[in-house]
C-alpha cells in the first residue's frame, strides 16, 4: 500500500462535507486540550 501524501487542487467531485469531517477528526485531540482553531468550531454543511 502506497502511503504517500498527495497535495492537489480541489476537484469538482470532492466532498466538502467529507473534508470538514476529516478536519474535525484531525483536530479533535487539540480541541479536547482546549485549543480553539477556526476549523474546530465551523458548522458542518
C-alpha positions in Angstrom: 0.0 0.0 0.0 1.4 3.4 -1.0 1.1 5.8 1.9 2.4 8.9 0.1 0.6 12.1 0.7 -0.6 13.9 -2.4 -1.4 17.6 -2.3 -3.7 18.7 -5.1 -6.2 21.3 -6.0 -9.9 20.9 -5.1 -11.7 18.8 -7.7 -15.3 19.1 -8.7 -16.1 15.7 -7.2 -14.5 16.4 -3.9 -16.9 16.4 -0.9 -16.7 19.5 1.3 -18.7 17.6 3.9 -16.1 14.8 4.0 -13.2 17.3 4.2 -14.9 19.0 7.1 -15.4 15.7 8.8 -11.7 14.9 8.3 -10.6 18.3 9.7 -12.9 17.8 12.8 -11.4 14.4 13.4 -7.8 15.6 12.8 -8.2 18.4 15.3 -10.3 16.6 17.9 -7.4 15.9 20.2 -6.3 19.6 20.2 -9.9 20.7 20.9 -10.1 18.3 23.8 -7.0 20.0 25.2 -8.7 23.4 25.0 -7.2 24.7 21.8 -9.6 26.7 19.7 -9.0 26.6 15.9 -11.5 28.0 13.4 -12.0 24.6 11.8 -12.9 23.1 15.1 -16.0 25.3 15.5 -17.1 25.5 11.9 -20.6 24.1 11.4 -20.9 21.1 9.2 -22.6 21.7 5.9 
